[in-house]
Amino acid sequence: MALTIEQLALVAKALSDPIRLRILDLVKAGYDELSASPPVACCSGGVCVCDIQDALDMAQSKVSYHLRELKQAGLLHETKQGKWNFYSINSQTLDAFLQNMHMRYVKDDERESNP
């Protein structure tokens, strides 16, 4: 999937924040690996705001802001179950971003020698 310059910039901006990278790590892992505590019982079906909030010891409003940035960039899927929102990685956007960056900014001769 080809991404526009604007889409590439949106993803790059979302990935440029260390907090958002930590959130992506947590979502990929499925639960807080930074703490000894298991995920909150309400969220046993996936990663929700409360899991991330607890893992990063961050206010809900700040977590929601970062989740919104990641969703707007297309890096997260959001699934609603009742009053809970669960998050997962959108690997299609991440793959497209990496492929587009490689095609745009790696020299042709470098691409041929590093398939």
C-alpha positions in Angstrom: 0.0 0.0 0.0 1.5 3.3 -1.1 1.4 6.1 1.5 1.4 9.8 0.8 4.0 12.1 2.2 1.4 13.4 4.7 0.6 9.8 5.8 4.3 9.0 6.2 4.8 12.2 8.3 1.8 11.4 10.5 3.2 7.9 11.2 6.7 9.2 11.8 5.4 11.9 14.2 3.4 9.2 16.1 6.5 7.0 16.4 8.7 9.9 17.4 7.4 10.0 21.0 9.0 7.6 23.5 5.7 7.3 25.4 3.9 6.2 22.3 6.7 3.6 21.6 6.2 2.3 25.1 2.4 2.1 24.5 3.1 0.1 21.3 5.4 -2.2 23.3 2.6 -2.8 25.9 -0.1 -3.4 23.3 2.1 -5.8 21.4 3.1 -7.7 24.6 -0.6 -7.9 25.5 -0.1 -6.7 29.1 2.2 -4.8 31.3 5.7 -6.3 31.3 7.1 -3.4 33.1 5.3 -4.1 36.3 4.8 -7.3 38.4 1.0 -6.8 38.4 -1.2 -8.7 35.9 -3.6 -6.8 33.7 -6.7 -5.4 35.4 -9.6 -8.0 35.5 -11.9 -5.8 33.4 -9.5 -6.0 30.5 -8.5 -9.7 30.4 -9.6 -9.8 26.7 -6.8 -7.4 25.5 -5.0 -4.2 26.4 -7.2 -1.3 27.5 -6.5 2.2 28.7 -6.4 1.1 32.3 -3.7 -1.5 31.6 -1.6 1.2 29.9 -2.4 3.7 32.6 -1.2 1.3 35.3 1.9 0.2 33.4 3.1 3.7 32.7 1.8 5.3 35.9 0.2 8.0 33.8 -3.1 9.9 34.0 -6.0 8.5 31.9 -6.3 11.8 29.9 -2.6 11.6 28.9 -2.9 8.0 27.9 -6.0 8.7 25.9 -4.2 11.6 24.1 -1.3 9.3 23.1 -3.7 6.5 22.0 -5.6 9.0 19.9 -2.3 10.0 18.1 -1.5 6.4 17.5 -5.0 5.7 16.1 -5.0 8.8 13.9 -1.7 7.6 12.4 -3.3 4.2 11.8 -1.0 2.3 14.1 -3.6 0.9 16.4 -6.9 -0.9 16.0 -9.6 -0.1 18.5 -12.3 -2.6 19.5 -15.2 -1.6 21.7 -16.7 -4.2 24.1 -19.3 -2.7 26.3 -17.8 0.3 28.0 -14.2 -0.9 27.4 -12.0 -0.1 24.4 -9.3 -2.7 23.6 -6.3 -1.9 21.4 -4.1 -4.0 19.1 -1.3 -3.2 16.6 -2.3 -2.4 13.0 0.6 -4.2 11.4 -0.6 -3.2 7.9 0.1 0.4 8.5 3.4 -0.3 10.2 4.5 -2.6 7.3 3.4 0.0 4.7 5.3 2.7 6.5 8.5 0.7 6.6 8.2 -0.4 3.0 7.4 3.2 1.8 10.3 4.6 3.7 12.7 2.0 2.3 11.5 2.5 -1.3 11.7 6.3 -1.0 14.9 6.8 0.9 17.2 3.8 0.3 19.4 4.1 -2.8 18.6 1.7 -5.6 22.0 0.1 -5.4 21.6 -0.4 -1.6 18.2 -2.1 -2.2 19.7 -4.5 -4.6 22.5 -5.6 -2.3 20.2 -5.9 0.7 17.1 -7.7 -0.4 
